[in-house]
Amino acid sequence: MKTINLNRYSPIISDKIAGDEIYSTIINELSRNDAVSIDLDGIKSMATFCAKQIFGKLYLELGPNTFFQKIALRNASNDVKTIIKIGIQNALEDA
């Protein structure tokens, strides 16, 4: 499993450019690996639109079962996990 470290975006992921880069990195690694681990160490917060842009889009594209089989979140605080859940929920509502 390939680990993608997001610490270069710390402490807050809050702009579209960063979201696009992160999403592209995850998709590229998924094309070469069965699964990826996303290390969120150092990420204190994330804009909900970024969570939707990254994780919501992945959730819609992969489907719930594949998403949870192929995407592992590591070192995510409870706040960041909640923001990611909200991003996925917002993507589902807009789909």
C-alpha positions in Angstrom: 0.0 0.0 0.0 1.4 3.3 -1.0 1.4 6.1 1.6 0.6 9.7 0.4 1.9 12.2 3.0 -0.1 15.5 3.0 2.2 17.3 5.5 3.4 19.7 2.8 -0.2 21.2 2.8 -0.2 21.6 6.6 -1.6 22.9 8.8 -4.8 23.7 6.8 -5.9 22.4 3.4 -8.0 25.3 2.2 -7.7 26.1 -1.5 -8.8 24.6 -4.7 -5.2 24.3 -6.1 -4.1 22.1 -3.2 -7.3 20.1 -3.4 -6.7 19.5 -7.2 -3.1 18.4 -6.5 -4.1 16.0 -3.7 -7.0 14.5 -5.7 -4.7 14.0 -8.7 -2.0 12.4 -6.6 -4.5 10.0 -5.0 -5.9 9.0 -8.4 -2.5 8.5 -9.9 -1.4 6.3 -7.1 -4.6 4.3 -7.2 -3.8 3.6 -10.9 -0.5 2.0 -9.8 -1.5 0.5 -6.4 -4.4 -1.6 -5.1 -4.8 0.8 -2.2 -3.4 4.0 -0.8 -2.8 5.3 2.7 -3.3 9.0 3.2 -1.2 10.4 6.0 -2.9 13.5 7.5 -0.3 14.0 10.2 0.1 17.8 10.7 -3.2 18.6 9.1 -5.3 20.5 11.7 -8.2 21.4 9.5 -9.6 21.3 6.0 -12.1 23.5 4.2 -15.3 21.5 3.6 -15.2 22.3 -0.1 -11.7 20.8 -0.2 -13.0 17.6 1.5 -15.8 17.5 -1.1 -13.3 18.2 -3.9 -11.0 15.4 -2.8 -12.8 12.7 -0.8 -16.4 13.4 -2.0 -15.3 13.0 -5.6 -13.3 9.9 -4.8 -16.3 8.4 -2.9 -18.7 9.1 -5.9 -16.2 7.7 -8.5 -15.2 4.6 -6.5 -18.4 3.8 -4.8 -18.7 3.3 -1.0 -17.3 -0.3 -0.8 -14.3 0.4 -3.1 -13.6 3.7 -1.4 -13.3 2.1 2.0 -11.3 -0.8 0.6 -8.8 1.4 -1.3 -8.5 4.6 0.8 -7.1 4.4 4.3 -6.8 7.6 6.4 -3.9 7.7 8.8 -3.2 10.2 11.6 -6.4 12.1 11.0 -7.8 14.0 14.0 -11.4 13.6 14.8 -12.0 17.1 13.5 -10.5 16.3 10.1 -12.4 13.0 10.0 -15.6 14.9 10.6 -14.8 17.4 7.9 -14.1 14.6 5.4 -17.4 13.0 6.3 -19.2 16.3 5.7 -17.4 16.7 2.3 -18.6 13.2 1.3 -22.1 13.9 2.4 -22.1 17.2 0.5 -20.9 15.4 -2.7 -23.7 12.8 -2.3 -26.3 15.5 -1.9 -25.1 17.3 -5.0 -24.9 14.1 -7.1 
